[in-house]
Amino acid sequence: MDFLQLAWQYEWITLDELKFLVKTKKQPWGQITPEEFKIITGQDYVE
């Protein structure tokens, strides 16, 4: 998750790209949880 925080901070990754990495029922292969998404972006995860 540290790398993703840096990627977000330095704008190496977009919000949509981060959303693609979130684990959900539709996307169980994701790399981060909705809670981690909020920590990284400061925004709630909304599908």
C-alpha positions in Angstrom: 0.0 0.0 0.0 2.9 2.4 0.6 3.7 2.4 -3.1 0.1 3.2 -4.0 0.1 6.1 -1.5 3.3 7.5 -3.2 1.8 6.9 -6.7 -1.4 8.8 -5.7 0.6 11.6 -4.0 2.8 12.1 -7.1 -0.1 11.6 -9.5 1.4 8.5 -11.1 -2.0 6.8 -10.8 -5.5 8.1 -11.4 -8.6 7.7 -9.3 -10.1 5.3 -11.8 -7.0 3.2 -11.8 -7.0 3.0 -8.0 -10.7 2.0 -8.1 -9.8 -0.9 -10.4 -7.5 -2.2 -7.6 -10.2 -2.4 -4.9 -11.4 -5.8 -3.8 -15.1 -6.2 -4.3 -17.6 -9.0 -4.9 -17.4 -8.2 -8.6 -13.6 -8.0 -8.5 -12.3 -10.4 -5.9 -8.7 -10.2 -7.3 -8.2 -6.6 -6.2 -5.1 -5.6 -4.3 -6.5 -3.1 -1.7 -9.6 -2.9 0.4 -12.2 -0.1 0.3 -10.8 1.1 3.7 -7.2 1.3 2.2 -8.7 3.2 -0.8 -10.0 5.8 1.7 -6.6 6.0 3.5 -4.8 6.5 0.2 -7.2 9.0 -1.5 -9.1 10.5 1.4 -12.4 9.6 -0.4 -14.9 6.9 0.3 -14.9 4.1 -2.3 -18.0 4.1 -4.4 -18.5 1.5 -7.2 
